[in-house]
């Protein structure tokens, strides 16, 4: 879910905006359709609820921490599915 914002804003919307221009050089610097960017909601929440909290955009250490948390969550889901699987109903068989 955390990556859905980046996929939508930086891949899908940017690809659409660049395809209209036939993918010019420097296409990755285009930020068209900003009103559709999901990051607008994120920035609204950060600026209102977490005003004054230091941001760490682009810090490699924090990227590694985020990656470790994502791996731990995936391992937790895998472990739970092995250890305590959900019951199978007749509709799923």
N, C-alpha and C positions, 0 to 999 in steps of 0.2 A: 504494500500500500504506500509505503514511503517513496518508492521510486515512481509511482504512477504520476505524480506531479511533474517530475523531470521528463518522463516519457511523453506526456501530453504536451508540455510547454516547449521542450527543446527538440523533440524528434518529430512529433506529428504536426504541430502548428508551424514549426520552422520549415519542415519539408514541404508543406502546402504553400507557404509563402515563397519559398525558393523555386518551386516548380513553376509558379506563374512567371518568374523572371528567367526561366530556363537555366537555373542553377548557375548563377554568375560566380566569379571569383569573389571570395569574401562572403559567401552566402551564410556562413555560420554566424556572422555578426548581425544578421537581420532579425528583428524582433517585431514581426507583424502580428496582428490580431491580439494585441496586448490586453484587450478587454476580455478575451477568452482564457487568459492565462490563469491557471489554478494557483500560481504563486501569489497572486493578488490577495487571495483569502489568507494564505499563510502570513503574508506581511501585515495584513490587517490585525490578525491575532497577535503576532509578535509585537507590533507597535502599540497595541492597546493593553493586552493582558500582561505581557512581559516587557513593558517599557523600562528602559534602564539596564536591562540584562545585557552583558557583553556578548557580542556575536563572534563566532569563530569560522567565518566563511573562508574556505580554501586552506585551512590549517590541516596539514597531513595527519597530525596526531589524532585529531577529532574524526577524520575520515576513517582511520584504522579502528578507533573505538566504535564507530557506527557499524563498520563491517563486522567486528567481533560480536556485537549485539545481534546483528542479523543472522550470523552463523549459529549463535547460541539459541535463538528462537527457532530456527529450522531444525536444529538437533533436538530441541525440546519437543517439537511436534512429532518428529520421527520416533523419539523414545516413547512418547505417550501412545502413539498409534501401535507400537509393538507391545508395550507393557499393558495398556488398558484400552483395547480397541472398542470402538463404538459398536453396539449391537446391530446386526444385519436384519433388516425387515424383509418381508415377503416381496415387497415392491422392488427392492434393490437386487434381488437374485436373478 
